[in-house]
Amino acid sequence: MSSRSTASSATASVRSPGCRWTRWRATRSATRWACAAACTTWSNPGAACRCGPRRSASAACERDCWSNTTWTPRMRGRRLLEEHSMTIAFIGLGAMGRHMAANLLRSGQIVHVWNRNPDPVQALAAKGARPAAASAECGIADVVFSMLADDNATRAVMLDGGVLDAMAPGSIHVNMATVSVAFAREMAALHLEKGVGYVAAPVLGRVDVAEAGKLNILAGGSDELIARVQPLLDLMGQKTWRFGEAPEQANAIKLACNLTLACAIEAMGEGAALAGAHGIAPASFIDLITNTLFAGSPVYKGYGGMIAAQRYSPAGFKLSLGQKDVRLAVEAGQGKNLPLAFGDALQTVLKEAVDHGDGDLDLAALGKNAARRGGMN
């Protein structure tokens, strides 16, 4: 075998002895290879070739020479996007949504965008997105993504704004917002009535993670629908975690995650306040726990660092949104007759912080609120 047939472990293909290969195209996802001889030694001799006019001029073989057994699912997904046309829309270009939409532009597909504030629309248009004059215009897309603030905003845009009515049967709506379990269930039923697919796909990650396309995506819905949009999810996230056939199950998991996150931040804030009350710098306490008890945890390291430095702005995740998510988590527990004692306590703490004007600060400002209760601000 020619030395040129040896690729990196990420792109290597299984090749038959004696088959000579040449590099013929470098794509966004991987290097591809074309056989420089007839496919007589290919694992499926005589099969129809598929690479057509894209092959190198010197290649005698017209087969697209890549192996399903060695290419990652993300590579195969991006290949599908290259070969099959699909229109995309993204609604809600806030701090997270604008970066997620920008990453979808890498698909090479048409991406329509809409937002109440036109500034991010114009910024994405400069990168190749197609601005929509009204949210309902996004309903023409094969796949519509939405990333809106809450239940009310999603209802106002997707339902009252006419997006769902404009969507064709067989198209898919991927709701990436953190919404209530009850609303997710309602949305799934409304979409089913219209023959439109519905996938819940809330995300874990702050703004910088969204920008890097490294979000963790929590997907709920039918396997068939999720598989259809997986290549697009891969452009926005490093991993898609599947949680059930019912879309609302993914929303329940996201609320559980945010409840746990808020509990961790409040605990750090109270611990730092306790240390400070006894004459120990809160930063020293945070340094201790992030290098011992919670070493390696990005949550404790990231939010702990913000508490230690009293750096609560600009907000990556607003405290007011954390308040909303904890409320929704408590309501989700009530729907299953499950009391959430920490959730109840956190609602009181978060309301106190918002009442003191901290709603637009980062959720890490729970540390500020804890210190304020002890008169240490």
Backbone torsions as a table, in degrees:
resi	resn	phi	psi	omega
1	MET	NA	139.6	179.8
2	SER	-64.7	145.7	177.8
3	SER	-61.6	-22.3	-179.3
4	ARG	-72.9	-8.6	-179.2
5	SER	-88.6	2.7	179.7
6	THR	-95.7	114.5	179.3
7	ALA	-107.3	174.2	176.2
8	SER	-66.1	163.1	-177.8
9	SER	-59.8	-26.0	-178.7
10	ALA	-74.3	-23.6	-173.7
11	THR	-126.7	4.5	-176.3
12	ALA	-64.7	147.3	177.3
13	SER	-120.2	153.8	176.6
14	VAL	-81.0	120.3	-174.7
15	ARG	-122.2	147.1	178.6
16	SER	-77.0	149.6	178.4
17	PRO	-57.6	137.6	175.8
18	GLY	89.8	-10.2	179.5
19	CYS	-82.5	126.6	-177.9
20	ARG	-100.9	132.7	-173.0
21	TRP	-124.5	151.4	175.4
22	THR	-133.5	146.3	175.6
23	ARG	-69.3	133.1	-177.9
24	TRP	-130.4	-16.0	-179.8
25	ARG	-159.4	134.9	172.8
26	ALA	-107.1	122.3	-179.5
27	THR	-109.8	-178.3	178.1
28	ARG	-63.9	-30.0	-171.6
29	SER	-98.3	-28.8	-176.2
30	ALA	-172.8	169.9	172.1
31	THR	-88.8	137.2	179.4
32	ARG	-112.9	161.4	-174.2
33	TRP	-128.8	148.3	175.5
34	ALA	-126.3	141.6	-179.1
35	CYS	-73.3	132.1	-177.9
36	ALA	-89.9	5.0	178.3
37	ALA	-135.3	173.7	177.6
38	ALA	-62.3	155.0	-175.1
39	CYS	-81.2	37.0	-178.2
40	THR	-71.4	-20.4	179.8
41	THR	-107.1	6.1	177.8
42	TRP	-69.0	153.9	-176.1
43	SER	-62.6	-19.0	177.6
44	ASN	-129.8	73.3	-173.6
45	PRO	-57.0	139.3	173.8
46	GLY	83.9	-2.6	179.5
47	ALA	-66.1	153.7	-178.6
48	ALA	-63.5	139.7	178.8
49	CYS	-85.2	153.3	-172.2
50	ARG	-128.2	-9.9	-171.7
51	CYS	-82.1	-12.8	169.1
52	GLY	51.6	-137.8	-173.1
53	PRO	-70.0	-7.1	-177.9
54	ARG	-82.2	-6.9	-177.2
55	ARG	-69.1	162.8	176.2
56	SER	-70.3	155.2	-176.2
57	ALA	-61.9	-28.5	-175.5
58	SER	-90.0	-7.3	-174.3
59	ALA	-79.7	129.8	176.7
60	ALA	-84.7	-27.3	-178.9
61	CYS	-88.2	137.0	179.6
62	GLU	-106.3	18.8	177.4
63	ARG	-85.8	140.6	171.9
64	ASP	-77.3	107.6	-168.1
65	CYS	-90.1	81.5	172.8
66	TRP	-138.6	156.2	-173.0
67	SER	-112.9	127.2	177.7
68	ASN	-62.9	-23.5	-175.7
69	THR	-83.1	-13.2	-176.4
70	THR	-119.5	-16.1	177.6
71	TRP	-85.4	143.0	179.7
72	THR	-72.8	158.9	176.1
73	PRO	-56.6	-35.0	180.0
74	ARG	-65.2	-40.0	177.9
75	MET	-62.8	-45.0	-179.5
76	ARG	-65.0	-37.1	178.0
77	GLY	-63.1	-42.2	180.0
78	ARG	-68.1	-30.9	176.0
79	ARG	-64.8	-41.0	178.4
80	LEU	-61.6	-39.2	178.9
81	LEU	-64.8	-33.0	178.7
82	GLU	-68.3	-30.8	-171.5
83	GLU	-99.5	-19.1	-175.2
84	HIS	-124.2	122.0	-179.0
85	SER	-71.9	141.6	-178.4
86	MET	-154.7	133.2	175.6
87	THR	-95.2	143.0	-174.5
88	ILE	-127.5	148.2	171.8
89	ALA	-133.6	146.8	176.4
90	PHE	-131.7	123.8	-177.3
91	ILE	-115.9	123.6	180.0
92	GLY	103.5	88.8	-173.1
93	LEU	-110.0	54.2	176.4
94	GLY	-77.7	-157.1	-176.2
95	ALA	-56.8	-38.1	179.6
96	MET	-89.0	-48.1	-171.9
97	GLY	-59.5	-36.4	-177.6
98	ARG	-63.7	-36.2	178.7
99	HIS	-75.6	-36.9	178.3
100	MET	-64.4	-42.3	177.7
101	ALA	-64.6	-39.4	178.8
102	ALA	-61.2	-37.7	178.5
103	ASN	-69.2	-31.2	177.4
104	LEU	-66.8	-25.8	177.6
105	LEU	-61.3	-22.8	179.2
106	ARG	-70.2	-9.7	179.7
107	SER	-70.1	-19.7	-175.9
108	GLY	82.0	1.5	-179.8
109	GLN	-94.1	168.7	175.1
110	ILE	-72.6	128.2	179.9
111	VAL	-123.4	113.4	174.7
112	HIS	-89.0	142.1	-178.8
113	VAL	-132.9	146.3	176.6
114	TRP	-146.1	144.2	177.3
115	ASN	-156.8	149.6	178.4
116	ARG	-60.6	-46.9	175.5
117	ASN	-83.1	120.5	-173.4
118	PRO	-74.5	-12.3	-174.8
119	ASP	-58.1	-50.9	178.8
120	PRO	-67.0	-25.9	176.0
121	VAL	-62.9	-46.1	-179.6
122	GLN	-65.3	-38.0	179.3
123	ALA	-64.0	-40.1	179.2
124	LEU	-74.6	-31.8	176.4
125	ALA	-61.3	-34.9	178.2
126	ALA	-66.0	-19.4	179.0
127	LYS	-97.8	-0.7	176.2
128	GLY	117.5	-2.9	177.6
129	ALA	-73.5	160.4	179.7
130	ARG	-107.4	111.9	-178.7
131	PRO	-66.4	140.6	173.7
132	ALA	-104.4	134.1	-179.0
133	ALA	-70.9	-30.2	178.5
134	ALA	-139.0	152.9	-177.4
135	SER	-59.3	-35.5	-177.5
136	ALA	-62.4	-25.0	178.4
137	GLU	-63.7	-23.5	179.3
138	CYS	-71.1	-15.3	-179.2
139	GLY	-66.7	-11.2	179.2
140	ILE	-75.4	-12.0	-174.4
141	ALA	-75.2	156.2	175.3
142	ASP	-70.4	-36.8	178.8
143	VAL	-131.8	124.4	179.0
144	VAL	-112.1	121.1	173.8
145	PHE	-98.9	140.7	173.5
146	SER	-131.6	141.3	179.7
147	MET	-140.3	76.9	-175.2
148	LEU	-108.8	165.9	-165.7
149	ALA	-65.3	-40.8	-172.3
150	ASP	-163.0	-170.7	179.8
151	ASP	-57.3	-48.4	-174.7
152	ASN	-63.0	-43.5	-179.7
153	ALA	-66.1	-39.5	179.7
154	THR	-66.5	-41.9	178.1
155	ARG	-62.9	-43.7	-176.8
156	ALA	-62.9	-38.6	-175.7
157	VAL	-87.6	-52.6	-172.6
158	MET	-75.1	-35.5	-177.9
159	LEU	-100.0	-63.8	-178.1
160	ASP	-65.6	-29.9	-179.8
161	GLY	-80.6	-4.8	172.8
162	GLY	86.5	9.6	-179.2
163	VAL	-66.4	-48.5	-178.9
164	LEU	-61.2	-40.7	179.5
165	ASP	-63.0	-29.2	-178.0
166	ALA	-83.9	-11.9	-177.2
167	MET	-79.4	140.1	-178.3
168	ALA	-84.2	149.3	173.7
169	PRO	-54.7	137.0	-178.9
170	GLY	96.0	-16.4	175.9
171	SER	-78.0	173.3	-174.1
172	ILE	-132.4	136.0	171.1
173	HIS	-107.6	124.1	176.7
174	VAL	-109.6	108.0	-178.5
175	ASN	-92.9	111.7	-174.8
176	MET	-101.4	6.2	179.7
177	ALA	-81.1	160.6	173.0
178	THR	-90.3	104.2	-177.8
179	VAL	-122.4	170.2	-178.8
180	SER	-70.6	155.8	177.6
181	VAL	-61.8	-41.7	-178.9
182	ALA	-63.7	-41.6	-179.3
183	PHE	-69.3	-37.9	177.9
184	ALA	-62.0	-39.5	178.6
185	ARG	-65.8	-41.5	177.9
186	GLU	-62.7	-44.6	-179.3
187	MET	-62.9	-41.2	179.2
188	ALA	-60.3	-41.2	-179.7
189	ALA	-67.9	-41.5	179.7
190	LEU	-64.8	-40.3	179.1
191	HIS	-66.6	-40.0	179.9
192	LEU	-61.1	-39.9	179.0
193	GLU	-59.7	-32.6	-177.0
194	LYS	-96.4	1.8	179.3
195	GLY	74.0	20.9	179.9
196	VAL	-104.3	133.1	178.5
197	GLY	-69.8	146.9	179.3
198	TYR	-133.5	125.5	177.9
199	VAL	-126.2	130.5	171.5
200	ALA	-92.8	129.6	-177.6
201	ALA	-144.8	60.2	176.0
202	PRO	-64.8	162.3	-170.8
203	VAL	-125.2	157.0	170.8
204	LEU	-113.4	130.1	179.6
205	GLY	140.8	149.3	179.6
206	ARG	-91.3	-174.2	-173.2
207	VAL	-60.0	-43.4	-178.5
208	ASP	-65.1	-31.5	177.9
209	VAL	-71.3	-39.7	176.4
210	ALA	-62.1	-42.2	-179.3
211	GLU	-62.8	-36.8	-179.2
212	ALA	-80.2	-5.2	-178.0
213	GLY	70.1	32.1	-174.8
214	LYS	-117.6	25.1	179.2
215	LEU	-65.5	155.0	165.7
216	ASN	-98.6	125.6	-173.5
217	ILE	-109.3	127.9	-178.6
218	LEU	-102.5	107.5	-171.3
219	ALA	-107.2	133.8	174.0
220	GLY	-130.1	135.3	-177.8
221	GLY	147.7	-178.0	-178.0
222	SER	-67.9	146.8	179.7
223	ASP	-58.3	-36.6	-177.1
224	GLU	-65.6	-42.9	-179.9
225	LEU	-67.8	-43.9	-179.7
226	ILE	-63.4	-39.2	178.9
227	ALA	-62.0	-36.1	-179.1
228	ARG	-66.9	-34.0	-178.1
229	VAL	-99.7	-1.3	-176.1
230	GLN	-56.7	-41.9	178.2
231	PRO	-58.6	-31.2	178.3
232	LEU	-76.8	-39.5	176.2
233	LEU	-61.3	-34.6	-179.6
234	ASP	-65.4	-23.9	177.5
235	LEU	-75.3	-21.2	-177.3
236	MET	-104.1	-22.1	-174.0
237	GLY	-135.3	158.3	177.8
238	GLN	-83.9	-23.4	178.7
239	LYS	-155.7	142.5	173.2
240	THR	-108.6	121.1	178.9
241	TRP	-100.2	122.9	-177.8
242	ARG	-95.3	131.0	-178.0
243	PHE	-133.2	77.4	169.8
244	GLY	90.2	161.1	179.2
245	GLU	-80.9	-22.6	179.4
246	ALA	-89.8	125.4	-177.7
247	PRO	-54.0	-37.3	-176.1
248	GLU	-64.5	-18.5	178.2
249	GLN	-65.1	-36.8	177.0
250	ALA	-66.4	-36.6	178.0
251	ASN	-68.0	-35.9	176.4
252	ALA	-62.8	-40.5	178.6
253	ILE	-65.5	-41.8	179.5
254	LYS	-63.0	-41.3	178.7
255	LEU	-65.5	-37.9	176.5
256	ALA	-63.2	-39.7	178.1
257	CYS	-63.7	-45.7	-177.1
258	ASN	-71.7	-30.0	172.8
259	LEU	-63.7	-45.9	178.7
260	THR	-62.3	-41.6	178.6
261	LEU	-61.0	-47.8	-178.7
262	ALA	-63.3	-38.3	177.0
263	CYS	-61.6	-42.9	-179.0
264	ALA	-63.9	-42.7	-178.7
265	ILE	-68.0	-42.3	178.0
266	GLU	-62.4	-41.2	178.6
267	ALA	-62.8	-42.4	176.8
268	MET	-63.2	-42.6	-179.7
269	GLY	-62.0	-43.5	179.7
270	GLU	-69.1	-38.3	177.4
271	GLY	-63.4	-42.6	178.7
272	ALA	-64.6	-38.6	178.5
273	ALA	-66.1	-39.5	177.8
274	LEU	-63.0	-43.7	177.2
275	ALA	-61.1	-44.8	-179.8
276	GLY	-62.9	-36.4	179.7
277	ALA	-64.0	-22.4	-179.9
278	HIS	-106.4	21.8	171.8
279	GLY	81.7	12.8	178.2
280	ILE	-104.1	131.1	-179.5
281	ALA	-59.2	128.7	177.5
282	PRO	-52.8	-35.0	179.4
283	ALA	-61.8	-33.8	178.8
284	SER	-68.2	-39.6	176.7
285	PHE	-63.1	-46.6	179.8
286	ILE	-62.2	-41.5	178.1
287	ASP	-59.5	-40.8	179.6
288	LEU	-62.4	-54.4	-171.9
289	ILE	-70.9	-29.6	-179.6
290	THR	-79.8	-7.7	176.2
291	ASN	-114.5	0.7	179.1
292	THR	-130.9	-84.8	-175.3
293	LEU	-57.3	-40.4	-174.5
294	PHE	-124.0	35.9	-179.3
295	ALA	-60.7	137.1	177.3
296	GLY	85.0	-1.7	179.9
297	SER	-88.0	118.2	178.9
298	PRO	-64.5	-28.9	179.7
299	VAL	-67.0	-51.0	-178.7
300	TYR	-67.6	-38.4	-179.9
301	LYS	-67.2	-47.8	-176.4
302	GLY	-69.9	-57.0	-178.5
303	TYR	-70.5	-34.7	176.6
304	GLY	-62.1	-40.1	178.0
305	GLY	-63.0	-37.0	178.7
306	MET	-67.9	-39.0	178.2
307	ILE	-66.6	-43.4	-179.1
308	ALA	-61.5	-39.2	-178.2
309	ALA	-90.2	-1.8	-175.6
310	GLN	51.4	45.9	-177.4
311	ARG	-109.7	98.9	-172.4
312	TYR	-115.0	3.6	-179.9
313	SER	-145.3	143.3	-0.1
314	PRO	-70.7	153.2	-175.8
315	ALA	-82.7	127.0	170.8
316	GLY	-84.4	-33.0	177.2
317	PHE	-142.6	105.0	-173.0
318	LYS	-62.7	143.1	178.7
319	LEU	-59.2	-36.7	179.2
320	SER	-62.6	-34.6	177.0
321	LEU	-71.9	-35.4	174.2
322	GLY	-62.2	-39.4	176.9
323	GLN	-60.4	-44.4	178.7
324	LYS	-60.8	-43.9	-176.1
325	ASP	-68.4	-38.4	177.5
326	VAL	-65.5	-40.1	176.5
327	ARG	-59.9	-44.4	179.8
328	LEU	-65.9	-34.6	177.9
329	ALA	-65.3	-43.3	178.4
330	VAL	-62.5	-41.4	178.6
331	GLU	-64.8	-38.8	178.1
332	ALA	-64.0	-36.2	175.7
333	GLY	-66.9	-43.0	178.7
334	GLN	-60.2	-34.7	179.1
335	GLY	-64.3	-19.0	178.0
336	LYS	-115.6	18.8	-178.6
337	ASN	55.0	41.1	-178.6
338	LEU	-117.2	104.8	176.9
339	PRO	-70.0	140.5	177.4
340	LEU	-121.5	93.6	-173.3
341	ALA	-62.4	-45.8	178.0
342	PHE	-63.3	-37.4	178.9
343	GLY	-62.0	-42.9	178.3
344	ASP	-61.7	-44.5	-179.5
345	ALA	-65.0	-39.5	-179.6
346	LEU	-65.6	-34.8	178.2
347	GLN	-60.0	-39.7	178.0
348	THR	-65.4	-43.8	-178.9
349	VAL	-65.2	-44.3	-178.4
350	LEU	-66.9	-38.6	176.6
351	LYS	-62.4	-40.6	178.1
352	GLU	-59.6	-44.7	-179.4
353	ALA	-65.0	-42.4	179.1
354	VAL	-65.0	-40.5	179.0
355	ASP	-63.2	-25.0	177.2
356	HIS	-88.7	6.2	175.2
357	GLY	89.5	18.4	-176.6
358	ASP	-97.0	7.8	-173.5
359	GLY	-59.5	-32.1	-178.6
360	ASP	-91.2	-2.2	175.2
361	LEU	-80.5	167.7	177.3
362	ASP	-65.3	155.0	178.4
363	LEU	-57.2	-24.0	176.7
364	ALA	-60.1	-17.1	178.9
365	ALA	-66.1	-3.9	168.5
366	LEU	-57.5	-31.4	176.0
367	GLY	-65.5	-40.0	176.3
368	LYS	-62.5	-41.0	-178.5
369	ASN	-66.4	-39.9	179.2
370	ALA	-63.0	-42.3	178.7
371	ALA	-66.5	-36.4	-179.7
372	ARG	-63.8	-36.5	179.0
373	ARG	-62.1	-28.0	179.0
374	GLY	-96.6	10.1	178.2
375	GLY	69.7	26.7	-175.4
376	MET	-103.2	8.1	177.7
377	ASN	-88.4	NA	NA
